[in-house]
Structure formats: C-alpha cells, structure tokens
Amino acid sequence: MDALAGGDKTRWNYFYQLSWAEVNTMIELENHKAYYRHQVHLQQERQQKR
C-alpha cells in the first residue's frame, strides 16, 4: 500500500476502498513502468560507453 500511495499514509484509505482487481492492476502498471525505466537506463548506459 505504501508504495502505491507514494509513502503518503493519508492516501491508504483510498486504496483500501478499491477492489483487489483495481489494486492489482495499479501494481502491474507500476511494475511495467519500472521495467521500462530500467530498460531506458540500461540503453543510456550502453550509449555512454561508446
């Protein structure tokens, strides 16, 4: 919950009111965004080494 709320415990109630399907979708979205940020980071590192 804390990661979805961005560390803001006052937002936890919002997430507790959502269905599990909605929360799982949000978690999947965050995982996909993190994966693509990581891929971009790796690509930038490769380009700097050239």
C-alpha positions in Angstrom: 0.0 0.0 0.0 2.8 2.3 0.9 4.4 2.1 -2.5 1.2 2.8 -4.3 0.5 5.8 -2.0 3.9 7.1 -2.6 4.8 7.0 1.1 1.8 9.1 2.0 -0.1 7.2 4.7 -3.1 9.6 4.4 -3.8 8.1 1.0 -4.0 4.5 2.3 -7.8 4.7 2.9 -8.3 5.4 -0.9 -6.6 2.2 -1.8 -8.4 0.2 0.9 -11.7 1.2 -0.7 -10.7 -0.1 -4.2 -11.3 -3.7 -5.3 -8.4 -6.1 -5.3 -8.6 -6.2 -9.1 -8.1 -2.4 -9.3 -5.2 -2.5 -6.8 -3.6 -5.4 -8.7 -3.9 -3.5 -12.0 -2.2 -0.5 -10.4 0.6 -2.7 -9.1 1.0 -4.2 -12.6 1.2 -0.8 -14.2 3.8 0.4 -11.7 5.8 -2.8 -12.4 5.7 -2.2 -16.2 6.7 1.4 -15.8 9.7 0.3 -13.6 10.7 -2.3 -16.2 10.7 0.3 -19.0 12.6 2.9 -16.9 15.2 0.2 -16.2 15.4 -0.6 -19.9 15.9 3.0 -20.8 18.6 3.3 -18.1 20.4 0.3 -19.5 20.2 1.7 -23.0 21.6 5.1 -21.9 24.5 3.4 -20.1 25.3 1.4 -23.3 25.3 4.6 -25.4 27.6 6.4 -22.9 30.2 3.6 -23.2 30.5 4.1 -26.9 
